[in-house]
Amino acid sequence: MSQEAAPEQTADSIPAQGGRPKGLLQQMEELMAALNADLSQLDAELQTSPRTRTEDTPGTAPDTVG
């Protein structure tokens, strides 16, 4: 698996001197926001990439009756 898949502990998740650690809900919201941004970027990349038609895909047999 890639390093991105592993959760990272950042300075934001470590309590500062006299500070409180982030709550689990806040951490999950931040992770979901980051995931949503990544998925949006992937979707945009896929939308702009050239598409191939099913008929042009190697390994598919033409639909003929003979």
C-alpha positions as a LaTeX table, in Angstrom:
\begin{tabular}{lrrr}
\hline
Residue & $x$ (\AA) & $y$ (\AA) & $z$ (\AA) \\
\hline
Met1 & 0.00 & 0.00 & 0.00 \\
Ser2 & 1.09 & 3.54 & $-0.54$ \\
Gln3 & 2.26 & 5.79 & 2.23 \\
Glu4 & $-0.78$ & 8.01 & 1.69 \\
Ala5 & $-3.09$ & 5.21 & 2.81 \\
Ala6 & $-1.46$ & 5.03 & 6.25 \\
Pro7 & $-2.73$ & 7.54 & 8.79 \\
Glu8 & $-0.17$ & 10.14 & 9.68 \\
Gln9 & 0.16 & 11.84 & 13.01 \\
Thr10 & 0.75 & 15.52 & 12.39 \\
Ala11 & 1.60 & 18.35 & 14.72 \\
Asp12 & $-2.08$ & 19.35 & 14.57 \\
Ser13 & $-3.16$ & 16.11 & 16.21 \\
Ile14 & $-0.61$ & 16.37 & 19.03 \\
Pro15 & $-1.79$ & 18.60 & 21.87 \\
Ala16 & 0.24 & 21.75 & 22.37 \\
Gln17 & 1.50 & 22.62 & 25.80 \\
Gly18 & $-1.65$ & 23.22 & 27.82 \\
Gly19 & $-3.82$ & 22.42 & 24.76 \\
Arg20 & $-6.36$ & 19.69 & 24.31 \\
Pro21 & $-6.03$ & 16.89 & 21.76 \\
Lys22 & $-8.46$ & 17.01 & 18.86 \\
Gly23 & $-11.63$ & 15.08 & 19.34 \\
Leu24 & $-12.28$ & 11.97 & 17.31 \\
Leu25 & $-15.19$ & 13.62 & 15.52 \\
Gln26 & $-13.04$ & 16.56 & 14.45 \\
Gln27 & $-10.30$ & 14.22 & 13.20 \\
Met28 & $-12.85$ & 12.20 & 11.23 \\
Glu29 & $-14.34$ & 15.36 & 9.71 \\
Glu30 & $-10.89$ & 16.50 & 8.60 \\
Leu31 & $-10.10$ & 13.09 & 7.11 \\
Met32 & $-13.43$ & 13.03 & 5.27 \\
Ala33 & $-12.79$ & 16.54 & 3.91 \\
Ala34 & $-9.36$ & 15.47 & 2.66 \\
Leu35 & $-10.82$ & 12.32 & 1.10 \\
Asn36 & $-13.57$ & 14.33 & $-0.57$ \\
Ala37 & $-11.00$ & 16.72 & $-2.03$ \\
Asp38 & $-8.93$ & 13.81 & $-3.35$ \\
Leu39 & $-12.00$ & 12.18 & $-4.91$ \\
Ser40 & $-13.05$ & 15.47 & $-6.50$ \\
Gln41 & $-9.59$ & 15.87 & $-8.02$ \\
Leu42 & $-9.64$ & 12.28 & $-9.31$ \\
Asp43 & $-13.09$ & 12.83 & $-10.80$ \\
Ala44 & $-11.90$ & 15.98 & $-12.56$ \\
Glu45 & $-8.89$ & 14.10 & $-13.96$ \\
Leu46 & $-11.09$ & 11.26 & $-15.19$ \\
Gln47 & $-13.56$ & 13.68 & $-16.79$ \\
Thr48 & $-10.79$ & 15.31 & $-18.82$ \\
Ser49 & $-9.03$ & 12.08 & $-19.84$ \\
Pro50 & $-9.77$ & 10.58 & $-23.26$ \\
Arg51 & $-12.30$ & 7.78 & $-23.16$ \\
Thr52 & $-12.19$ & 4.54 & $-25.06$ \\
Arg53 & $-15.26$ & 2.91 & $-26.52$ \\
Thr54 & $-16.20$ & $-0.63$ & $-25.53$ \\
Glu55 & $-15.94$ & $-1.76$ & $-29.16$ \\
Asp56 & $-12.35$ & $-0.54$ & $-29.31$ \\
Thr57 & $-11.29$ & $-2.44$ & $-26.21$ \\
Pro58 & $-8.96$ & $-5.34$ & $-27.04$ \\
Gly59 & $-10.20$ & $-8.74$ & $-26.04$ \\
Thr60 & $-13.90$ & $-8.09$ & $-26.67$ \\
Ala61 & $-15.57$ & $-10.09$ & $-29.39$ \\
Pro62 & $-17.82$ & $-8.33$ & $-31.87$ \\
Asp63 & $-21.50$ & $-9.06$ & $-31.39$ \\
Thr64 & $-22.33$ & $-10.91$ & $-34.60$ \\
Val65 & $-24.84$ & $-13.55$ & $-35.48$ \\
Gly66 & $-23.77$ & $-15.85$ & $-38.16$ \\
\hline
\end{tabular}
